[in-house]
Amino acid sequence: MASSKYLHDYPPSSGLLLVSGCIGFFATILVLFSFSSPFWLESYTETYSNFKRLGLWEVCFDEFRFPRYQYDKRFHGCHSIYSQEYRVIQEWILPGWFMAVQAFMTLAFIFCLSTLGCISVVLMRYHLRYEIYVIMAACILESLTAFCLLMSIAIFGARCFDRDWLLYPNFNHLSWSFAEIGRAHV
């Protein structure tokens, strides 16, 4: 009987830690939405552009004909960037800076999930003797997440309107998924 008295003598976790864990969970959900959605860049509907929308992993065209491709192939529908359908224009769709954005977003998502794991270990009061190390690891992982998100925002925002990438960039605008990354970064 006496041993059961000591089982629940752990000090409760801080309210600030609980709030930061909830904010981190919300930021992870925002990163997940923007990581998986095809709405980073969209064309205005009034322009009737052949380009419809672009995400990190998917691009949508409507009867698009690539000018530098010698055969009369029209690209239609939404497909993965790495699909067989877009294999002939993959060099054009995936410039080096876009692959860097994909890499930074993947790292940010992994760091975000790892941070949630660290915070949940502390909130469950598991391995209390290592609590300060786990909190420091969560802080470092969250800093790495913020850096990767900042690099993704900066690179994509600076390069998405280049004339040598998508045709008629003035017909396009940044969409809600890109805005969610900005919210998650804050």
Accessible surface in RSA format (square Angstrom, percent):
REM  Atomic radii and reference values for relative SASA: ProtOr
REM  Chains: A
REM  Algorithm: Lee & Richards
REM  Probe-radius: 1.40
REM  Slices: 20
REM RES _ NUM      All-atoms   Total-Side   Main-Chain    Non-polar    All polar
REM                ABS   REL    ABS   REL    ABS   REL    ABS   REL    ABS   REL
RES MET A   1   208.64 108.0 160.38 106.1  48.25 114.9 141.40 120.2  67.23  89.1
RES ALA A   2    73.71  67.8  63.34  97.7  10.37  23.6  70.14  98.8   3.57   9.5
RES SER A   3    85.13  71.9  75.60 100.9   9.54  22.0  52.29 111.3  32.85  46.0
RES SER A   4    57.55  48.6  51.59  68.9   5.96  13.7  37.60  80.1  19.95  27.9
RES LYS A   5   135.93  66.3 120.08  73.7  15.85  37.7  83.95  75.6  51.97  55.4
RES TYR A   6   140.28  65.5 125.52  71.4  14.76  38.4  88.58  66.6  51.70  63.7
RES LEU A   7   116.70  65.0 105.86  75.7  10.83  27.2 108.23  76.0   8.47  22.8
RES HIS A   8   158.65  86.7 132.88  92.4  25.77  65.9  94.44  97.3  64.21  74.7
RES ASP A   9    89.47  62.7  62.20  61.9  27.27  64.5  32.74  77.1  56.73  56.6
RES TYR A  10   131.20  61.3 114.71  65.3  16.49  42.9  67.41  50.7  63.79  78.6
RES PRO A  11    81.07  59.1  75.21  68.6   5.86  21.3  80.72  66.6   0.35   2.2
RES PRO A  12   122.76  89.5 100.41  91.5  22.36  81.3 109.16  90.1  13.60  84.5
RES SER A  13    36.28  30.7  16.43  21.9  19.86  45.7   1.33   2.8  34.95  49.0
RES SER A  14    62.38  52.7  47.79  63.8  14.59  33.6  46.25  98.5  16.12  22.6
RES GLY A  15    50.11  61.8   0.00   N/A  50.11  61.8  37.51 102.9  12.60  28.2
RES LEU A  16   143.21  79.8 135.78  97.1   7.43  18.7 138.07  97.0   5.15  13.8
RES LEU A  17    28.68  16.0  25.05  17.9   3.63   9.1  27.86  19.6   0.82   2.2
RES LEU A  18    96.71  53.9  96.71  69.2   0.00   0.0  96.71  67.9   0.00   0.0
RES VAL A  19    81.94  53.9  80.37  72.8   1.57   3.8  81.92  71.2   0.02   0.0
RES SER A  20    47.89  40.5  41.41  55.3   6.48  14.9  39.28  83.6   8.61  12.1
RES GLY A  21     6.89   8.5   0.00   N/A   6.89   8.5   4.48  12.3   2.40   5.4
RES CYS A  22    77.59  58.7  68.44  76.3   9.14  21.5  28.08  71.1  49.51  53.4
RES ILE A  23   112.47  64.0 110.25  82.1   2.22   5.3 112.25  80.8   0.22   0.6
RES GLY A  24    10.68  13.2   0.00   N/A  10.68  13.2  10.06  27.6   0.62   1.4
RES PHE A  25   117.70  58.9 117.70  72.9   0.00   0.0 117.70  71.4   0.00   0.0
RES PHE A  26   123.88  62.0 123.00  76.2   0.87   2.3 123.88  75.1   0.00   0.0
RES ALA A  27    12.95  11.9  12.70  19.6   0.26   0.6  12.95  18.2   0.00   0.0
RES THR A  28     6.73   4.8   6.73   6.8   0.00   0.0   6.31   8.5   0.42   0.6
RES ILE A  29    53.25  30.3  53.25  39.7   0.00   0.0  53.25  38.3   0.00   0.0
RES LEU A  30    13.79   7.7  13.79   9.9   0.00   0.0  13.79   9.7   0.00   0.0
RES VAL A  31     0.33   0.2   0.33   0.3   0.00   0.0   0.33   0.3   0.00   0.0
RES LEU A  32    71.80  40.0  71.80  51.4   0.00   0.0  71.80  50.4   0.00   0.0
RES PHE A  33   104.75  52.4 103.56  64.1   1.18   3.1 104.53  63.4   0.21   0.6
RES SER A  34     0.00   0.0   0.00   0.0   0.00   0.0   0.00   0.0   0.00   0.0
RES PHE A  35    34.17  17.1  34.17  21.2   0.00   0.0  34.17  20.7   0.00   0.0
RES SER A  36    75.42  63.7  46.93  62.6  28.49  65.6  35.28  75.1  40.14  56.2
RES SER A  37    16.09  13.6  10.85  14.5   5.24  12.1  14.63  31.1   1.46   2.0
RES PRO A  38    25.86  18.8  24.74  22.5   1.12   4.1  25.71  21.2   0.15   0.9
RES PHE A  39    51.22  25.6  51.22  31.7   0.00   0.0  51.22  31.1   0.00   0.0
RES TRP A  40     0.63   0.3   0.63   0.3   0.00   0.0   0.63   0.3   0.00   0.0
RES LEU A  41     0.00   0.0   0.00   0.0   0.00   0.0   0.00   0.0   0.00   0.0
RES GLU A  42    42.23  24.2  42.23  32.0   0.00   0.0   1.85   3.6  40.38  33.0
RES SER A  43    10.70   9.0   2.91   3.9   7.80  18.0   0.00   0.0  10.70  15.0
RES TYR A  44    94.04  43.9  91.41  52.0   2.63   6.8  58.97  44.3  35.07  43.2
RES THR A  45   111.99  79.7  96.96  98.3  15.03  35.8  85.42 114.7  26.57  40.2
RES GLU A  46   133.01  76.4 111.65  84.5  21.36  50.9  68.70 132.9  64.31  52.5
RES THR A  47    44.36  31.5  19.84  20.1  24.52  58.4  26.95  36.2  17.40  26.3
RES TYR A  48   186.25  87.0 164.91  93.8  21.35  55.6 119.69  89.9  66.57  82.1
RES SER A  49    16.73  14.1   7.47  10.0   9.25  21.3   7.87  16.8   8.86  12.4
RES ASN A  50    66.65  46.0  62.35  60.3   4.30  10.4   6.18  14.9  60.48  58.5
RES PHE A  51     8.48   4.2   7.82   4.8   0.66   1.7   7.82   4.7   0.66   1.9
RES LYS A  52    70.80  34.5  66.17  40.6   4.63  11.0  42.81  38.5  27.98  29.8
RES ARG A  53    68.33  28.7  68.30  34.8   0.02   0.1   0.69   0.9  67.63  41.0
RES LEU A  54     0.95   0.5   0.94   0.7   0.00   0.0   0.95   0.7   0.00   0.0
RES GLY A  55     0.41   0.5   0.00   N/A   0.41   0.5   0.41   1.1   0.00   0.0
RES LEU A  56     0.49   0.3   0.17   0.1   0.32   0.8   0.17   0.1   0.32   0.9
RES TRP A  57    82.15  33.0  79.03  38.3   3.12   7.3  77.73  41.4   4.42   7.2
RES GLU A  58    53.37  30.6  53.19  40.2   0.18   0.4  11.35  22.0  42.02  34.3
RES VAL A  59     0.68   0.4   0.65   0.6   0.02   0.1   0.68   0.6   0.00   0.0
RES CYS A  60     2.53   1.9   2.53   2.8   0.00   0.0   2.53   6.4   0.00   0.0
RES PHE A  61     3.97   2.0   0.31   0.2   3.66   9.5   0.31   0.2   3.66  10.5
RES ASP A  62    53.38  37.4  52.02  51.8   1.35   3.2   7.40  17.4  45.97  45.8
RES GLU A  63    77.08  44.3  75.07  56.8   2.01   4.8  38.81  75.1  38.27  31.2
RES PHE A  64     9.84   4.9   9.84   6.1   0.00   0.0   9.84   6.0   0.00   0.0
RES ARG A  65   107.00  44.9  97.18  49.5   9.82  23.4  37.83  51.7  69.17  41.9
RES PHE A  66    17.41   8.7  15.41   9.5   2.00   5.2  15.41   9.3   2.00   5.7
RES PRO A  67    89.36  65.1  51.79  47.2  37.57 136.6  62.24  51.4  27.11 168.5
RES ARG A  68   167.10  70.2 133.26  67.9  33.84  80.6  68.31  93.4  98.79  59.9
RES TYR A  69    58.32  27.2  46.43  26.4  11.89  30.9  27.80  20.9  30.52  37.6
RES GLN A  70   148.18  82.9 106.45  77.8  41.73  99.3  46.55  99.1 101.63  77.1
RES TYR A  71   135.87  63.4 130.46  74.2   5.41  14.1  97.21  73.1  38.66  47.7
RES ASP A  72   111.71  78.2  76.15  75.8  35.55  84.1  39.93  94.0  71.78  71.6
RES LYS A  73    74.90  36.5  70.25  43.1   4.65  11.1  49.35  44.4  25.55  27.2
RES ARG A  74   112.57  47.3  96.37  49.1  16.20  38.6  27.33  37.4  85.24  51.7
RES PHE A  75     0.00   0.0   0.00   0.0   0.00   0.0   0.00   0.0   0.00   0.0
RES HIS A  76   101.09  55.2  91.62  63.7   9.47  24.2  62.40  64.3  38.68  45.0
RES GLY A  77    24.59  30.3   0.00   N/A  24.59  30.3  24.59  67.5   0.00   0.0
RES CYS A  78    53.54  40.5  29.69  33.1  23.85  56.1  14.29  36.2  39.25  42.3
RES HIS A  79    62.57  34.2  57.75  40.1   4.82  12.3  40.92  42.2  21.65  25.2
RES SER A  80    51.66  43.7  44.44  59.3   7.22  16.6  33.14  70.6  18.52  25.9
RES ILE A  81     0.02   0.0   0.00   0.0   0.02   0.0   0.00   0.0   0.02   0.0
RES TYR A  82    98.28  45.9  87.63  49.9  10.65  27.7  75.13  56.5  23.16  28.5
RES SER A  83    28.30  23.9  18.69  24.9   9.61  22.1  28.25  60.2   0.05   0.1
RES GLN A  84   141.43  79.1 125.71  91.9  15.71  37.4  63.39 134.9  78.04  59.2
RES GLU A  85    54.80  31.5  43.26  32.7  11.54  27.5  13.14  25.4  41.66  34.0
RES TYR A  86     0.00   0.0   0.00   0.0   0.00   0.0   0.00   0.0   0.00   0.0
RES ARG A  87   117.49  49.3 106.41  54.2  11.08  26.4  45.41  62.1  72.08  43.7
RES VAL A  88    75.17  49.5  44.17  40.0  31.00  74.7  51.24  44.5  23.92  64.9
RES ILE A  89     1.78   1.0   0.03   0.0   1.76   4.2   1.78   1.3   0.00   0.0
RES GLN A  90    28.43  15.9  28.09  20.5   0.34   0.8  12.58  26.8  15.85  12.0
RES GLU A  91   166.32  95.5 146.60 110.9  19.72  47.0  62.79 121.4 103.54  84.5
RES TRP A  92    22.47   9.0  12.36   6.0  10.11  23.7  19.95  10.6   2.53   4.1
RES ILE A  93     2.09   1.2   1.92   1.4   0.17   0.4   2.09   1.5   0.00   0.0
RES LEU A  94    12.43   6.9   6.67   4.8   5.76  14.5   6.67   4.7   5.76  15.5
RES PRO A  95    29.94  21.8  22.71  20.7   7.23  26.3  29.94  24.7   0.00   0.0
RES GLY A  96    50.57  62.4   0.00   N/A  50.57  62.4  32.41  88.9  18.15  40.7
RES TRP A  97    28.60  11.5  18.48   8.9  10.12  23.8  21.01  11.2   7.59  12.3
RES PHE A  98     0.46   0.2   0.46   0.3   0.00   0.0   0.46   0.3   0.00   0.0
RES MET A  99    92.33  47.8  87.64  58.0   4.68  11.2  58.33  49.6  33.99  45.0
RES ALA A 100    34.47  31.7  26.96  41.6   7.50  17.1  33.69  47.4   0.77   2.0
RES VAL A 101     0.00   0.0   0.00   0.0   0.00   0.0   0.00   0.0   0.00   0.0
RES GLN A 102     7.37   4.1   7.17   5.2   0.20   0.5   4.83  10.3   2.54   1.9
RES ALA A 103    53.66  49.3  45.34  70.0   8.33  18.9  53.14  74.8   0.53   1.4
RES PHE A 104    45.60  22.8  45.60  28.2   0.00   0.0  45.60  27.6   0.00   0.0
RES MET A 105     0.00   0.0   0.00   0.0   0.00   0.0   0.00   0.0   0.00   0.0
RES THR A 106    47.11  33.5  47.11  47.8   0.00   0.0  43.23  58.1   3.89   5.9
RES LEU A 107    76.60  42.7  76.60  54.8   0.00   0.0  76.60  53.8   0.00   0.0
RES ALA A 108     0.00   0.0   0.00   0.0   0.00   0.0   0.00   0.0   0.00   0.0
RES PHE A 109    35.27  17.6  35.27  21.8   0.00   0.0  35.27  21.4   0.00   0.0
RES ILE A 110    88.59  50.4  87.19  65.0   1.41   3.4  88.18  63.5   0.41   1.1
RES PHE A 111    40.11  20.1  40.11  24.8   0.00   0.0  40.11  24.3   0.00   0.0
RES CYS A 112     2.52   1.9   2.07   2.3   0.45   1.1   0.00   0.0   2.52   2.7
RES LEU A 113    87.62  48.8  79.17  56.6   8.45  21.2  79.49  55.8   8.13  21.9
RES SER A 114    45.36  38.3  33.47  44.7  11.89  27.4  21.91  46.7  23.45  32.9
RES THR A 115     3.24   2.3   3.24   3.3   0.00   0.0   3.24   4.3   0.00   0.0
RES LEU A 116    35.38  19.7  32.82  23.5   2.56   6.4  33.06  23.2   2.31   6.2
RES GLY A 117    34.69  42.8   0.00   N/A  34.69  42.8  33.74  92.6   0.95   2.1
RES CYS A 118    25.50  19.3  22.27  24.8   3.22   7.6   2.22   5.6  23.28  25.1
RES ILE A 119    19.89  11.3  19.28  14.4   0.60   1.5  19.89  14.3   0.00   0.0
RES SER A 120    47.58  40.2  45.77  61.1   1.81   4.2  36.28  77.3  11.30  15.8
RES VAL A 121    44.26  29.1  44.26  40.1   0.00   0.0  44.26  38.5   0.00   0.0
RES VAL A 122     4.87   3.2   2.27   2.1   2.60   6.3   4.87   4.2   0.00   0.0
RES LEU A 123    49.52  27.6  33.27  23.8  16.24  40.8  33.44  23.5  16.08  43.3
RES MET A 124   130.14  67.4 101.50  67.2  28.64  68.2  69.51  59.1  60.63  80.3
RES ARG A 125    39.46  16.6  31.82  16.2   7.64  18.2  22.73  31.1  16.73  10.1
RES TYR A 126   129.65  60.5 123.40  70.2   6.25  16.3  86.00  64.6  43.65  53.8
RES HIS A 127    90.22  49.3  75.35  52.4  14.88  38.1  63.28  65.2  26.94  31.4
RES LEU A 128    45.93  25.6  30.81  22.0  15.12  38.0  31.17  21.9  14.76  39.7
RES ARG A 129   189.18  79.4 156.45  79.7  32.74  77.9  59.91  81.9 129.28  78.3
RES TYR A 130   106.49  49.7 106.49  60.6   0.00   0.0  68.76  51.7  37.73  46.5
RES GLU A 131    43.85  25.2  42.10  31.9   1.74   4.2  12.47  24.1  31.38  25.6
RES ILE A 132   103.26  58.8 100.99  75.2   2.27   5.5 101.65  73.2   1.61   4.4
RES TYR A 133   133.56  62.4 128.66  73.2   4.90  12.7  81.23  61.0  52.34  64.5
RES VAL A 134    30.49  20.1  28.65  25.9   1.84   4.4  30.49  26.5   0.00   0.0
RES ILE A 135    63.45  36.1  62.46  46.5   0.99   2.4  62.76  45.2   0.69   1.9
RES MET A 136    98.02  50.8  96.09  63.6   1.93   4.6  65.25  55.5  32.76  43.4
RES ALA A 137    39.90  36.7  34.95  53.9   4.95  11.2  39.21  55.2   0.69   1.8
RES ALA A 138     9.56   8.8   8.74  13.5   0.82   1.9   9.16  12.9   0.41   1.1
RES CYS A 139    79.82  60.4  71.49  79.7   8.33  19.6  21.57  54.7  58.24  62.8
RES ILE A 140   107.19  61.0 105.48  78.6   1.71   4.1 107.14  77.2   0.04   0.1
RES LEU A 141    33.33  18.6  33.33  23.8   0.00   0.0  33.33  23.4   0.00   0.0
RES GLU A 142    67.27  38.6  66.72  50.5   0.55   1.3  44.34  85.8  22.94  18.7
RES SER A 143    66.22  56.0  54.44  72.7  11.79  27.2  37.02  78.8  29.21  40.9
RES LEU A 144    71.46  39.8  71.23  51.0   0.23   0.6  71.44  50.2   0.01   0.0
RES THR A 145     2.33   1.7   2.33   2.4   0.00   0.0   2.33   3.1   0.00   0.0
RES ALA A 146    37.62  34.6  35.32  54.5   2.31   5.3  37.32  52.6   0.30   0.8
RES PHE A 147   106.75  53.4 102.21  63.3   4.54  11.8 106.10  64.3   0.66   1.9
RES CYS A 148     4.81   3.6   4.81   5.4   0.00   0.0   0.00   0.0   4.81   5.2
RES LEU A 149     2.95   1.6   2.95   2.1   0.00   0.0   2.95   2.1   0.00   0.0
RES LEU A 150    89.22  49.7  89.22  63.8   0.00   0.0  89.22  62.7   0.00   0.0
RES MET A 151    57.29  29.7  57.29  37.9   0.00   0.0  41.02  34.9  16.27  21.6
RES SER A 152     0.00   0.0   0.00   0.0   0.00   0.0   0.00   0.0   0.00   0.0
RES ILE A 153    40.06  22.8  38.94  29.0   1.13   2.7  38.96  28.1   1.10   3.0
RES ALA A 154    52.43  48.2  39.04  60.2  13.39  30.5  49.08  69.1   3.35   8.9
RES ILE A 155    35.65  20.3  32.07  23.9   3.58   8.6  35.65  25.7   0.00   0.0
RES PHE A 156     0.04   0.0   0.04   0.0   0.00   0.0   0.04   0.0   0.00   0.0
RES GLY A 157    29.15  35.9   0.00   N/A  29.15  35.9  13.22  36.3  15.93  35.7
RES ALA A 158    76.02  69.9  43.76  67.5  32.27  73.4  54.11  76.2  21.91  58.0
RES ARG A 159    97.37  40.9  97.37  49.6   0.00   0.0  26.31  36.0  71.06  43.1
RES CYS A 160     0.00   0.0   0.00   0.0   0.00   0.0   0.00   0.0   0.00   0.0
RES PHE A 161    82.73  41.4  70.19  43.5  12.54  32.6  71.05  43.1  11.69  33.4
RES ASP A 162    35.94  25.2  31.63  31.5   4.31  10.2   9.32  21.9  26.62  26.6
RES ARG A 163   170.92  71.8 151.03  77.0  19.89  47.4  69.83  95.4 101.09  61.3
RES ASP A 164   103.87  72.8  85.63  85.2  18.24  43.1  45.44 106.9  58.43  58.3
RES TRP A 165     7.49   3.0   5.24   2.5   2.25   5.3   6.95   3.7   0.53   0.9
RES LEU A 166     3.88   2.2   3.88   2.8   0.00   0.0   3.88   2.7   0.00   0.0
RES LEU A 167    58.88  32.8  50.88  36.4   8.00  20.1  52.38  36.8   6.50  17.5
RES TYR A 168   137.63  64.3 132.32  75.3   5.31  13.8  84.63  63.6  53.00  65.3
RES PRO A 169     6.56   4.8   6.29   5.7   0.27   1.0   6.46   5.3   0.10   0.6
RES ASN A 170    99.08  68.3  71.59  69.2  27.50  66.2  39.11  94.1  59.98  58.0
RES PHE A 171    69.92  35.0  69.78  43.2   0.15   0.4  69.92  42.4   0.00   0.0
RES ASN A 172     7.73   5.3   1.02   1.0   6.71  16.2   0.00   0.0   7.73   7.5
RES HIS A 173    54.95  30.0  53.05  36.9   1.90   4.9  36.04  37.1  18.90  22.0
RES LEU A 174    63.56  35.4  43.40  31.0  20.16  50.7  43.40  30.5  20.16  54.3
RES SER A 175     9.52   8.0   1.95   2.6   7.57  17.4   5.09  10.8   4.43   6.2
RES TRP A 176   118.39  47.5 110.15  53.3   8.24  19.3 105.07  56.0  13.32  21.6
RES SER A 177     0.00   0.0   0.00   0.0   0.00   0.0   0.00   0.0   0.00   0.0
RES PHE A 178    23.80  11.9  22.44  13.9   1.36   3.5  22.44  13.6   1.36   3.9
RES ALA A 179    50.18  46.1  38.85  59.9  11.33  25.8  47.20  66.5   2.97   7.9
RES GLU A 180    21.77  12.5  21.77  16.5   0.00   0.0   4.42   8.5  17.35  14.2
RES ILE A 181     0.00   0.0   0.00   0.0   0.00   0.0   0.00   0.0   0.00   0.0
RES GLY A 182    26.73  33.0   0.00   N/A  26.73  33.0  24.99  68.6   1.74   3.9
RES ARG A 183   150.86  63.3 134.21  68.4  16.65  39.6  48.31  66.0 102.55  62.2
RES ALA A 184    10.98  10.1   0.00   0.0  10.98  25.0   0.52   0.7  10.46  27.7
RES HIS A 185    58.54  32.0  42.89  29.8  15.65  40.0  29.50  30.4  29.04  33.8
RES VAL A 186   160.87 105.9 105.80  95.8  55.06 132.7 121.74 105.8  39.13 106.1
END  Absolute sums over single chains surface
CHAIN  1 A    10943.7       9354.9       1588.8       7301.1       3642.6
END  Absolute sums over all chains
TOTAL         10943.7       9354.9       1588.8       7301.1       3642.6
